[in-house]
Amino acid sequence: MEQQHQHSKRKRKPVFVFGNYKNYYGYRIGQDLQEDPRLNVFKKELFEDKECLDIGCNSGIITILIAKKFRCRSILGIDIDSDRIEDANWHLKKFERTGKTHAKASKLEVSRSANGSEQSAAASLNEEMMEISRDCPSTETNLFHMVSFQQENFVQSRCPLEKKYDTILCLSVTKWVHLNWGDDGLITLFSKIWRLLRPGGVLVLEPQPWKSYENNRLVSETTATNYRSILFHPAKFQEILLDKIGFRKVEDITSHLSGSKAGFNRPILVFHK
């Protein structure tokens, strides 16, 4: 009886009905890689000196890396989960601190190798952050001037974002919108993106394939119900965005994407307004 009581008191595994896993991107990236492979296929002209929006930014790492690597004029990351936004702001502070201490840390590493001491400021830095920071070109612009985060339910918000954007990212988000709000929610997502884009702006879309919906259809009663009623499968997204929403052309930029674990080799499509 005591064992049963203890078992019943165990903490239940959290259910992330919006796909708001901590480090959603990170756990799908190959462990031997130093950066998200999608950064290698993103074109500089999509982001350099552009005002950008990242919908469903999760813990904010790819948002920050885009800012660092491509030098956006600004990039706002939004996510439905306030905990993930808290994580994102923590990562932003970490990246900024890592960038400022990189040169100093390198000198400390040399000193540590010479005297055998394992105690140095460099040892306290997250190694993964350091590796990523090395791979991304440094910029004199303070990251806090480029990158910001806020909690937002993009689909259901009645206080729409007022600013217009040159580039909007929607990476591995459509499935969760679709499962939680059905076809109507998907169309709302696409329509809001269209309205927020400046003329000539682009949507960078990474849709999950239909087969991945099945894996998550039972995370809630709502997702189970919506899964059964969805008509607009991902294979129809291009047609919807071009013929119904109004984008004028699309290009697939993922021909050389490699290095991801199974499940993350998804097409990345760039739609031009």
C-alpha positions in Angstrom: 0.0 0.0 0.0 2.8 2.4 0.9 4.5 1.7 -2.4 1.3 2.4 -4.2 0.9 5.6 -2.3 4.4 6.7 -3.2 3.8 5.8 -6.8 0.6 7.9 -6.9 2.5 10.9 -5.5 5.1 10.8 -8.3 5.1 13.8 -10.5 3.3 13.2 -13.8 5.2 13.7 -17.0 4.2 17.1 -18.4 2.1 17.2 -21.6 3.0 19.9 -24.1 -0.2 20.3 -26.1 1.3 23.2 -28.1 4.6 21.5 -28.9 6.2 23.8 -26.3 8.9 21.3 -25.3 11.9 22.8 -23.7 14.6 23.1 -26.4 12.2 21.8 -29.0 14.7 22.3 -31.7 17.8 21.2 -29.7 16.8 17.6 -29.1 16.4 16.9 -32.8 19.8 18.3 -33.8 22.6 15.8 -34.2 24.8 15.7 -31.1 28.0 16.0 -33.1 26.9 19.3 -34.6 27.8 22.8 -33.3 24.9 24.6 -34.8 21.4 24.1 -36.2 21.9 22.8 -39.8 19.1 25.0 -41.0 21.3 28.0 -40.5 23.4 26.7 -43.4 20.6 26.9 -45.8 19.1 30.2 -44.8 20.1 32.9 -47.2 21.8 36.0 -45.8 19.5 38.3 -47.9 16.4 37.0 -46.0 17.7 38.5 -42.8 20.5 41.0 -43.2 19.3 44.5 -42.1 15.7 43.1 -42.1 13.0 43.5 -39.4 12.1 39.9 -38.6 9.5 38.0 -36.6 9.9 34.4 -35.3 6.6 32.7 -34.6 6.9 29.9 -32.1 10.4 30.7 -31.1 10.5 28.2 -28.2 13.7 28.8 -26.1 14.9 31.4 -28.5 18.2 29.9 -29.6 17.7 29.9 -33.3 16.2 33.4 -33.1 19.4 34.6 -31.4 21.7 32.7 -33.9 19.9 34.2 -36.9 20.5 37.7 -35.4 24.1 36.9 -34.7 24.9 35.2 -38.0 22.9 37.4 -40.4 22.8 40.7 -38.6 19.1 41.5 -38.6 18.1 45.0 -38.0 15.7 43.5 -35.4 14.1 40.2 -34.6 11.2 39.5 -32.3 10.6 36.0 -31.1 7.1 35.1 -29.8 5.8 31.9 -28.2 2.6 30.8 -26.5 4.4 29.6 -23.4 5.7 32.1 -20.9 8.2 29.6 -19.6 9.8 29.3 -23.0 10.0 33.1 -23.2 11.7 33.1 -19.9 14.2 30.5 -21.2 14.7 32.7 -24.4 15.6 35.8 -22.3 18.0 33.7 -20.3 19.7 32.4 -23.5 19.9 36.0 -24.8 21.7 37.1 -21.7 24.0 34.0 -21.9 24.9 34.6 -25.5 25.6 38.3 -24.9 27.8 37.5 -21.9 29.5 34.7 -23.8 30.3 37.0 -26.7 31.8 39.6 -24.4 33.9 37.1 -22.5 35.0 35.0 -25.5 38.5 36.6 -25.9 39.1 36.7 -22.2 38.0 33.0 -21.8 40.4 31.9 -24.6 43.3 33.4 -22.6 42.1 31.8 -19.4 42.0 28.4 -21.2 45.6 28.8 -22.2 46.5 29.7 -18.6 44.6 26.7 -17.3 46.4 24.3 -19.6 49.7 25.7 -18.4 49.2 25.4 -14.7 46.8 22.4 -14.7 44.1 24.2 -12.8 40.5 23.3 -13.5 39.2 26.5 -11.9 38.7 29.4 -14.3 36.0 31.7 -15.5 36.0 29.8 -18.8 35.0 26.5 -17.0 31.8 28.1 -15.9 30.7 28.9 -19.4 28.4 26.6 -21.2 30.6 24.8 -23.8 27.8 24.5 -26.3 27.2 28.3 -26.2 30.9 28.9 -26.7 31.0 26.6 -29.8 28.0 28.2 -31.3 29.3 31.7 -30.6 32.6 30.8 -32.4 30.7 29.7 -35.5 28.7 32.8 -35.8 30.4 36.0 -36.9 30.6 38.6 -34.2 28.9 41.9 -34.5 29.5 45.2 -32.8 25.8 45.6 -32.3 24.5 44.7 -28.9 22.3 41.6 -29.1 19.8 43.3 -26.8 19.3 46.0 -29.4 18.5 43.4 -32.1 16.7 40.6 -30.3 13.6 40.6 -28.1 11.0 38.1 -26.9 7.4 38.2 -25.8 4.7 35.8 -24.8 1.9 35.8 -27.5 -0.8 33.5 -28.7 -0.4 34.5 -32.3 -3.5 32.7 -33.6 -6.0 33.8 -30.9 -4.5 37.2 -29.9 -7.0 40.1 -30.2 -4.3 42.6 -29.9 -2.4 42.1 -33.1 1.2 43.1 -33.6 1.2 46.6 -35.1 4.6 46.5 -36.7 5.2 45.3 -40.2 8.0 42.8 -41.0 10.4 42.0 -43.9 10.8 38.4 -42.9 8.6 36.1 -40.8 9.8 32.7 -39.7 7.4 29.8 -38.9 9.5 26.8 -38.2 7.9 23.5 -37.1 4.9 25.4 -35.8 2.1 24.6 -38.3 1.3 21.1 -36.9 0.7 22.5 -33.4 -1.5 25.3 -34.7 -3.4 22.8 -36.9 -4.0 20.3 -34.1 -5.1 22.9 -31.6 -7.2 25.1 -33.8 -8.0 23.1 -36.9 -8.2 24.3 -40.4 -9.6 27.6 -39.3 -6.6 28.2 -37.1 -4.2 27.4 -39.9 -5.9 29.9 -42.2 -5.8 32.5 -39.5 -2.1 31.9 -39.0 -1.4 32.3 -42.7 -3.7 35.3 -43.1 -2.1 37.1 -40.1 1.4 36.5 -41.5 0.3 37.9 -44.8 -1.0 41.1 -43.2 2.1 41.6 -41.1 4.5 41.3 -44.1 5.6 44.4 -46.0 5.2 44.3 -49.8 8.1 42.1 -51.0 8.4 40.4 -47.6 9.0 36.7 -47.2 7.6 33.9 -45.1 10.1 31.2 -44.2 8.0 28.1 -43.5 9.0 24.7 -42.2 5.8 22.6 -42.1 5.7 19.3 -40.3 4.6 16.3 -42.5 1.2 14.8 -42.1 2.7 11.6 -40.7 4.0 13.5 -37.7 0.5 14.7 -36.8 -0.4 11.1 -35.9 2.3 11.0 -33.2 0.8 13.9 -31.3 -2.9 13.7 -32.1 -3.8 12.4 -28.6 -2.0 15.0 -26.4 -5.5 16.4 -25.7 -9.1 15.9 -26.5 -9.0 19.0 -28.7 -6.1 17.8 -30.8 -7.7 14.3 -31.1 -11.0 15.9 -32.4 -9.2 18.3 -34.7 -7.0 15.6 -36.2 -10.1 13.8 -37.4 -11.6 16.8 -39.0 -8.5 18.4 -40.8 -8.9 18.7 -44.5 -6.0 20.9 -45.4 -3.1 18.5 -45.2 0.5 19.9 -45.4 0.7 18.8 -49.0 -1.9 21.5 -49.8 -0.1 24.4 -47.9 1.7 25.7 -51.0 -1.6 25.8 -53.0 -3.3 27.6 -50.1 -0.6 30.2 -49.6 -0.2 30.9 -53.3 -3.8 30.7 -54.6 -5.9 31.7 -51.5 -3.6 33.8 -49.3 -1.9 35.6 -52.1 1.8 34.9 -52.1 3.2 35.2 -55.6 6.0 32.6 -55.6 7.7 29.9 -53.5 11.1 28.4 -53.4 12.4 25.3 -51.6 15.8 26.1 -50.0 16.5 22.8 -48.3 18.2 20.7 -51.1 21.4 20.6 -49.1 20.0 20.4 -45.6 21.8 17.6 -43.7 22.9 16.6 -40.2 19.4 16.5 -38.5 18.1 13.5 -36.7 15.2 11.6 -38.3 12.1 13.7 -38.1 13.8 17.1 -38.7 14.7 16.8 -42.4 11.8 18.9 -43.4 11.4 21.2 -46.4 12.0 24.9 -45.7 9.9 26.9 -48.1 10.3 30.6 -48.7 7.1 32.4 -49.9 7.4 35.8 -51.4 4.7 38.4 -51.0 
